[in-house]
Amino acid sequence: MQSENPIIADFVKLANSAAGTMAGMTREARESARERLREAMGGMDFVSREEFDTVKAMAQKAREQADALEKRVADLEAKHAK
């Protein structure tokens, strides 16, 4: 047999309402934090790993070509000086 004590029923309703309010506040705080993070990161320029690796390979190739040209110029200058 269930007790129909109005004080206990009111307390249970209050506890359920408080739990629902806390869950809603938690959800709202989480969404707010995500939005602030999106805004903060939106102004930053990020590149993908693939783009970074592509540019790195291009820079390495350019450096190798510059070294080869430097050697070629040095050889030509030495040949011309003789």
A tleap script that builds the chain and sets N, CA, C and O, in Angstrom:
source leaprc.protein.ff14SB
mol = sequence {
  NMET GLN SER GLU ASN PRO ILE ILE ALA ASP
  PHE VAL LYS LEU ALA ASN SER ALA ALA GLY
  THR MET ALA GLY MET THR ARG GLU ALA ARG
  GLU SER ALA ARG GLU ARG LEU ARG GLU ALA
  MET GLY GLY MET ASP PHE VAL SER ARG GLU
  GLU PHE ASP THR VAL LYS ALA MET ALA GLN
  LYS ALA ARG GLU GLN ALA ASP ALA LEU GLU
  LYS ARG VAL ALA ASP LEU GLU ALA LYS HIE
  ALA CLYS
}
set mol.1.N position { 0.827 -1.159 0.000 }
set mol.1.CA position { 0.000 0.000 0.000 }
set mol.1.C position { 0.890 1.246 0.000 }
set mol.1.O position { 1.781 1.372 0.839 }
set mol.2.N position { 0.651 2.158 -0.932 }
set mol.2.CA position { 1.450 3.366 -1.066 }
set mol.2.C position { 0.987 4.436 -0.100 }
set mol.2.O position { -0.199 4.590 0.193 }
set mol.3.N position { 1.980 5.169 0.380 }
set mol.3.CA position { 1.661 6.278 1.271 }
set mol.3.C position { 1.286 7.483 0.425 }
set mol.3.O position { 1.936 7.761 -0.582 }
set mol.4.N position { 0.246 8.200 0.825 }
set mol.4.CA position { -0.199 9.374 0.088 }
set mol.4.C position { 0.092 10.633 0.889 }
set mol.4.O position { -0.748 11.527 0.999 }
set mol.5.N position { 1.291 10.686 1.444 }
set mol.5.CA position { 1.697 11.830 2.239 }
set mol.5.C position { 2.017 12.984 1.282 }
set mol.5.O position { 2.912 12.848 0.448 }
set mol.6.N position { 1.312 14.111 1.380 }
set mol.6.CA position { 1.522 15.217 0.450 }
set mol.6.C position { 2.891 15.873 0.589 }
set mol.6.O position { 3.409 16.416 -0.387 }
set mol.7.N position { 3.477 15.837 1.754 }
set mol.7.CA position { 4.806 16.420 1.945 }
set mol.7.C position { 5.836 15.612 1.161 }
set mol.7.O position { 6.691 16.186 0.485 }
set mol.8.N position { 5.761 14.287 1.247 }
set mol.8.CA position { 6.697 13.420 0.527 }
set mol.8.C position { 6.476 13.566 -0.977 }
set mol.8.O position { 7.445 13.624 -1.734 }
set mol.9.N position { 5.237 13.626 -1.419 }
set mol.9.CA position { 4.937 13.786 -2.842 }
set mol.9.C position { 5.487 15.112 -3.355 }
set mol.9.O position { 6.053 15.169 -4.447 }
set mol.10.N position { 5.326 16.170 -2.579 }
set mol.10.CA position { 5.863 17.476 -2.979 }
set mol.10.C position { 7.386 17.445 -3.021 }
set mol.10.O position { 7.997 18.032 -3.914 }
set mol.11.N position { 7.998 16.761 -2.058 }
set mol.11.CA position { 9.451 16.651 -2.034 }
set mol.11.C position { 9.958 15.890 -3.258 }
set mol.11.O position { 10.963 16.273 -3.856 }
set mol.12.N position { 9.271 14.823 -3.628 }
set mol.12.CA position { 9.652 14.028 -4.802 }
set mol.12.C position { 9.523 14.882 -6.068 }
set mol.12.O position { 10.399 14.843 -6.932 }
set mol.13.N position { 8.434 15.653 -6.180 }
set mol.13.CA position { 8.250 16.532 -7.344 }
set mol.13.C position { 9.367 17.578 -7.399 }
set mol.13.O position { 9.902 17.870 -8.469 }
set mol.14.N position { 9.711 18.135 -6.245 }
set mol.14.CA position { 10.772 19.129 -6.175 }
set mol.14.C position { 12.116 18.521 -6.595 }
set mol.14.O position { 12.873 19.130 -7.351 }
set mol.15.N position { 12.398 17.325 -6.100 }
set mol.15.CA position { 13.657 16.656 -6.442 }
set mol.15.C position { 13.717 16.359 -7.945 }
set mol.15.O position { 14.758 16.548 -8.575 }
set mol.16.N position { 12.604 15.895 -8.515 }
set mol.16.CA position { 12.562 15.621 -9.961 }
set mol.16.C position { 12.754 16.903 -10.763 }
set mol.16.O position { 13.467 16.905 -11.767 }
set mol.17.N position { 12.134 17.977 -10.335 }
set mol.17.CA position { 12.289 19.257 -11.025 }
set mol.17.C position { 13.729 19.744 -10.946 }
set mol.17.O position { 14.276 20.237 -11.933 }
set mol.18.N position { 14.339 19.609 -9.787 }
set mol.18.CA position { 15.727 20.035 -9.606 }
set mol.18.C position { 16.659 19.221 -10.494 }
set mol.18.O position { 17.587 19.768 -11.090 }
set mol.19.N position { 16.413 17.912 -10.584 }
set mol.19.CA position { 17.242 17.057 -11.435 }
set mol.19.C position { 17.098 17.462 -12.898 }
set mol.19.O position { 18.085 17.526 -13.630 }
set mol.20.N position { 15.873 17.732 -13.319 }
set mol.20.CA position { 15.650 18.166 -14.697 }
set mol.20.C position { 16.317 19.497 -14.988 }
set mol.20.O position { 16.902 19.687 -16.055 }
set mol.21.N position { 16.227 20.422 -14.033 }
set mol.21.CA position { 16.859 21.737 -14.194 }
set mol.21.C position { 18.376 21.591 -14.288 }
set mol.21.O position { 19.008 22.232 -15.128 }
set mol.22.N position { 18.954 20.768 -13.449 }
set mol.22.CA position { 20.408 20.555 -13.477 }
set mol.22.C position { 20.842 19.936 -14.801 }
set mol.22.O position { 21.865 20.325 -15.365 }
set mol.23.N position { 20.066 18.974 -15.298 }
set mol.23.CA position { 20.401 18.354 -16.582 }
set mol.23.C position { 20.342 19.388 -17.700 }
set mol.23.O position { 21.207 19.408 -18.576 }
set mol.24.N position { 19.336 20.239 -17.673 }
set mol.24.CA position { 19.213 21.291 -18.681 }
set mol.24.C position { 20.346 22.300 -18.597 }
set mol.24.O position { 20.874 22.732 -19.622 }
set mol.25.N position { 20.723 22.677 -17.377 }
set mol.25.CA position { 21.826 23.627 -17.205 }
set mol.25.C position { 23.135 23.025 -17.696 }
set mol.25.O position { 23.947 23.712 -18.315 }
set mol.26.N position { 23.336 21.739 -17.416 }
set mol.26.CA position { 24.552 21.065 -17.871 }
set mol.26.C position { 24.604 21.042 -19.388 }
set mol.26.O position { 25.644 21.328 -19.981 }
set mol.27.N position { 23.502 20.708 -20.010 }
set mol.27.CA position { 23.430 20.652 -21.466 }
set mol.27.C position { 23.687 22.041 -22.069 }
set mol.27.O position { 24.418 22.177 -23.050 }
set mol.28.N position { 23.078 23.059 -21.469 }
set mol.28.CA position { 23.248 24.430 -21.963 }
set mol.28.C position { 24.692 24.901 -21.790 }
set mol.28.O position { 25.234 25.551 -22.683 }
set mol.29.N position { 25.316 24.589 -20.674 }
set mol.29.CA position { 26.710 24.975 -20.429 }
set mol.29.C position { 27.634 24.293 -21.426 }
set mol.29.O position { 28.567 24.916 -21.933 }
set mol.30.N position { 27.385 23.022 -21.711 }
set mol.30.CA position { 28.206 22.277 -22.666 }
set mol.30.C position { 28.108 22.902 -24.058 }
set mol.30.O position { 29.124 23.099 -24.724 }
set mol.31.N position { 26.886 23.214 -24.496 }
set mol.31.CA position { 26.684 23.825 -25.807 }
set mol.31.C position { 27.320 25.210 -25.876 }
set mol.31.O position { 27.898 25.579 -26.899 }
set mol.32.N position { 27.217 25.965 -24.808 }
set mol.32.CA position { 27.813 27.299 -24.764 }
set mol.32.C position { 29.337 27.212 -24.869 }
set mol.32.O position { 29.958 27.996 -25.587 }
set mol.33.N position { 29.932 26.266 -24.158 }
set mol.33.CA position { 31.384 26.089 -24.217 }
set mol.33.C position { 31.817 25.675 -25.620 }
set mol.33.O position { 32.831 26.158 -26.123 }
set mol.34.N position { 31.064 24.795 -26.246 }
set mol.34.CA position { 31.391 24.377 -27.616 }
set mol.34.C position { 31.321 25.558 -28.578 }
set mol.34.O position { 32.187 25.716 -29.439 }
set mol.35.N position { 30.303 26.377 -28.431 }
set mol.35.CA position { 30.139 27.536 -29.307 }
set mol.35.C position { 31.281 28.530 -29.119 }
set mol.35.O position { 31.806 29.063 -30.097 }
set mol.36.N position { 31.672 28.784 -27.862 }
set mol.36.CA position { 32.789 29.690 -27.609 }
set mol.36.C position { 34.079 29.149 -28.204 }
set mol.36.O position { 34.879 29.913 -28.744 }
set mol.37.N position { 34.290 27.838 -28.112 }
set mol.37.CA position { 35.484 27.221 -28.685 }
set mol.37.C position { 35.473 27.343 -30.203 }
set mol.37.O position { 36.500 27.641 -30.813 }
set mol.38.N position { 34.308 27.112 -30.817 }
set mol.38.CA position { 34.195 27.264 -32.277 }
set mol.38.C position { 34.524 28.691 -32.700 }
set mol.38.O position { 35.240 28.900 -33.679 }
set mol.39.N position { 34.003 29.674 -31.966 }
set mol.39.CA position { 34.263 31.075 -32.283 }
set mol.39.C position { 35.750 31.404 -32.134 }
set mol.39.O position { 36.326 32.100 -32.969 }
set mol.40.N position { 36.356 30.903 -31.074 }
set mol.40.CA position { 37.771 31.183 -30.833 }
set mol.40.C position { 38.643 30.548 -31.901 }
set mol.40.O position { 39.620 31.152 -32.344 }
set mol.41.N position { 38.307 29.354 -32.313 }
set mol.41.CA position { 39.115 28.656 -33.306 }
set mol.41.C position { 38.777 29.092 -34.721 }
set mol.41.O position { 39.550 28.838 -35.645 }
set mol.42.N position { 37.639 29.742 -34.906 }
set mol.42.CA position { 37.237 30.166 -36.244 }
set mol.42.C position { 38.170 31.204 -36.830 }
set mol.42.O position { 38.327 31.269 -38.049 }
set mol.43.N position { 38.789 32.011 -35.999 }
set mol.43.CA position { 39.700 33.039 -36.490 }
set mol.43.C position { 41.089 32.525 -36.797 }
set mol.43.O position { 41.904 33.245 -37.375 }
set mol.44.N position { 41.366 31.305 -36.424 }
set mol.44.CA position { 42.698 30.734 -36.666 }
set mol.44.C position { 42.707 30.005 -37.997 }
set mol.44.O position { 41.714 29.403 -38.407 }
set mol.45.N position { 43.847 30.073 -38.660 }
set mol.45.CA position { 43.993 29.370 -39.930 }
set mol.45.C position { 44.703 28.043 -39.683 }
set mol.45.O position { 45.874 28.016 -39.305 }
set mol.46.N position { 43.999 26.972 -39.894 }
set mol.46.CA position { 44.568 25.650 -39.737 }
set mol.46.C position { 44.648 24.979 -41.100 }
set mol.46.O position { 43.810 25.222 -41.968 }
set mol.47.N position { 45.640 24.149 -41.284 }
set mol.47.CA position { 45.755 23.377 -42.514 }
set mol.47.C position { 45.678 21.903 -42.165 }
set mol.47.O position { 45.975 21.495 -41.042 }
set mol.48.N position { 45.280 21.123 -43.133 }
set mol.48.CA position { 45.220 19.682 -42.898 }
set mol.48.C position { 46.626 19.102 -42.951 }
set mol.48.O position { 47.553 19.734 -43.455 }
set mol.49.N position { 46.766 17.934 -42.443 }
set mol.49.CA position { 48.070 17.256 -42.451 }
set mol.49.C position { 48.517 17.025 -43.889 }
set mol.49.O position { 49.702 17.144 -44.199 }
set mol.50.N position { 47.579 16.698 -44.758 }
set mol.50.CA position { 47.901 16.453 -46.173 }
set mol.50.C position { 48.458 17.720 -46.827 }
set mol.50.O position { 49.442 17.661 -47.564 }
set mol.51.N position { 47.826 18.864 -46.555 }
set mol.51.CA position { 48.315 20.132 -47.116 }
set mol.51.C position { 49.709 20.462 -46.578 }
set mol.51.O position { 50.580 20.912 -47.323 }
set mol.52.N position { 49.909 20.238 -45.290 }
set mol.52.CA position { 51.211 20.502 -44.683 }
set mol.52.C position { 52.286 19.642 -45.319 }
set mol.52.O position { 53.354 20.144 -45.669 }
set mol.53.N position { 52.013 18.337 -45.474 }
set mol.53.CA position { 52.996 17.433 -46.075 }
set mol.53.C position { 53.295 17.812 -47.518 }
set mol.53.O position { 54.440 17.704 -47.957 }
set mol.54.N position { 52.272 18.260 -48.271 }
set mol.54.CA position { 52.469 18.666 -49.656 }
set mol.54.C position { 53.384 19.876 -49.740 }
set mol.54.O position { 54.309 19.897 -50.552 }
set mol.55.N position { 53.137 20.884 -48.911 }
set mol.55.CA position { 53.974 22.084 -48.925 }
set mol.55.C position { 55.386 21.759 -48.454 }
set mol.55.O position { 56.357 22.314 -48.968 }
set mol.56.N position { 55.502 20.874 -47.491 }
set mol.56.CA position { 56.822 20.468 -46.997 }
set mol.56.C position { 57.628 19.796 -48.107 }
set mol.56.O position { 58.820 20.063 -48.259 }
set mol.57.N position { 56.977 18.924 -48.883 }
set mol.57.CA position { 57.650 18.252 -50.000 }
set mol.57.C position { 58.053 19.261 -51.076 }
set mol.57.O position { 59.130 19.155 -51.662 }
set mol.58.N position { 57.176 20.244 -51.332 }
set mol.58.CA position { 57.507 21.282 -52.313 }
set mol.58.C position { 58.716 22.094 -51.861 }
set mol.58.O position { 59.589 22.413 -52.668 }
set mol.59.N position { 58.769 22.426 -50.587 }
set mol.59.CA position { 59.894 23.196 -50.048 }
set mol.59.C position { 61.191 22.395 -50.126 }
set mol.59.O position { 62.249 22.942 -50.437 }
set mol.60.N position { 61.102 21.112 -49.845 }
set mol.60.CA position { 62.291 20.259 -49.919 }
set mol.60.C position { 62.803 20.181 -51.359 }
set mol.60.O position { 64.008 20.260 -51.599 }
set mol.61.N position { 61.891 20.028 -52.304 }
set mol.61.CA position { 62.276 19.959 -53.720 }
set mol.61.C position { 62.897 21.284 -54.169 }
set mol.61.O position { 63.894 21.286 -54.892 }
set mol.62.N position { 62.318 22.406 -53.747 }
set mol.62.CA position { 62.859 23.722 -54.095 }
set mol.62.C position { 64.257 23.894 -53.508 }
set mol.62.O position { 65.142 24.449 -54.159 }
set mol.63.N position { 64.456 23.420 -52.287 }
set mol.63.CA position { 65.778 23.516 -51.659 }
set mol.63.C position { 66.803 22.690 -52.428 }
set mol.63.O position { 67.928 23.140 -52.644 }
set mol.64.N position { 66.418 21.480 -52.841 }
set mol.64.CA position { 67.323 20.630 -53.613 }
set mol.64.C position { 67.682 21.286 -54.944 }
set mol.64.O position { 68.836 21.240 -55.370 }
set mol.65.N position { 66.690 21.898 -55.601 }
set mol.65.CA position { 66.949 22.582 -56.863 }
set mol.65.C position { 67.870 23.781 -56.651 }
set mol.65.O position { 68.768 24.024 -57.457 }
set mol.66.N position { 67.653 24.527 -55.574 }
set mol.66.CA position { 68.510 25.680 -55.283 }
set mol.66.C position { 69.941 25.236 -55.017 }
set mol.66.O position { 70.885 25.886 -55.467 }
set mol.67.N position { 70.111 24.139 -54.293 }
set mol.67.CA position { 71.457 23.616 -54.028 }
set mol.67.C position { 72.135 23.184 -55.324 }
set mol.67.O position { 73.322 23.439 -55.522 }
set mol.68.N position { 71.373 22.524 -56.213 }
set mol.68.CA position { 71.927 22.080 -57.495 }
set mol.68.C position { 72.330 23.288 -58.343 }
set mol.68.O position { 73.394 23.281 -58.962 }
set mol.69.N position { 71.495 24.317 -58.375 }
set mol.69.CA position { 71.819 25.521 -59.146 }
set mol.69.C position { 73.030 26.245 -58.562 }
set mol.69.O position { 73.867 26.764 -59.300 }
set mol.70.N position { 73.116 26.275 -57.246 }
set mol.70.CA position { 74.256 26.898 -56.589 }
set mol.70.C position { 75.549 26.195 -56.963 }
set mol.70.O position { 76.563 26.841 -57.227 }
set mol.71.N position { 75.510 24.883 -56.984 }
set mol.71.CA position { 76.690 24.094 -57.365 }
set mol.71.C position { 77.031 24.343 -58.826 }
set mol.71.O position { 78.202 24.476 -59.182 }
set mol.72.N position { 76.013 24.405 -59.665 }
set mol.72.CA position { 76.232 24.624 -61.093 }
set mol.72.C position { 76.861 26.002 -61.338 }
set mol.72.O position { 77.780 26.128 -62.148 }
set mol.73.N position { 76.375 27.023 -60.647 }
set mol.73.CA position { 76.949 28.367 -60.780 }
set mol.73.C position { 78.396 28.371 -60.300 }
set mol.73.O position { 79.258 28.976 -60.938 }
set mol.74.N position { 78.666 27.708 -59.192 }
set mol.74.CA position { 80.041 27.644 -58.674 }
set mol.74.C position { 80.958 26.957 -59.680 }
set mol.74.O position { 82.084 27.406 -59.895 }
set mol.75.N position { 80.492 25.876 -60.298 }
set mol.75.CA position { 81.289 25.171 -61.318 }
set mol.75.C position { 81.553 26.066 -62.526 }
set mol.75.O position { 82.670 26.103 -63.042 }
set mol.76.N position { 80.529 26.783 -62.977 }
set mol.76.CA position { 80.682 27.679 -64.125 }
set mol.76.C position { 81.652 28.830 -63.798 }
set mol.76.O position { 82.473 29.201 -64.636 }
set mol.77.N position { 81.558 29.389 -62.589 }
set mol.77.CA position { 82.453 30.447 -62.184 }
set mol.77.C position { 83.892 29.951 -62.109 }
set mol.77.O position { 84.822 30.653 -62.506 }
set mol.78.N position { 84.066 28.741 -61.600 }
set mol.78.CA position { 85.421 28.169 -61.520 }
set mol.78.C position { 85.967 27.916 -62.909 }
set mol.78.O position { 87.152 28.140 -63.158 }
set mol.79.N position { 85.130 27.457 -63.812 }
set mol.79.CA position { 85.545 27.182 -65.204 }
set mol.79.C position { 85.892 28.494 -65.897 }
set mol.79.O position { 86.864 28.558 -66.650 }
set mol.80.N position { 85.118 29.527 -65.654 }
set mol.80.CA position { 85.360 30.825 -66.285 }
set mol.80.C position { 86.610 31.496 -65.724 }
set mol.80.O position { 87.282 32.229 -66.450 }
set mol.81.N position { 86.933 31.271 -64.481 }
set mol.81.CA position { 88.097 31.882 -63.849 }
set mol.81.C position { 89.389 31.298 -64.393 }
set mol.81.O position { 90.426 31.956 -64.302 }
set mol.82.N position { 89.379 30.116 -64.946 }
set mol.82.CA position { 90.609 29.466 -65.451 }
set mol.82.C position { 91.048 30.062 -66.712 }
set mol.82.O position { 92.059 29.641 -67.275 }
savepdb mol mol.pdb
quit
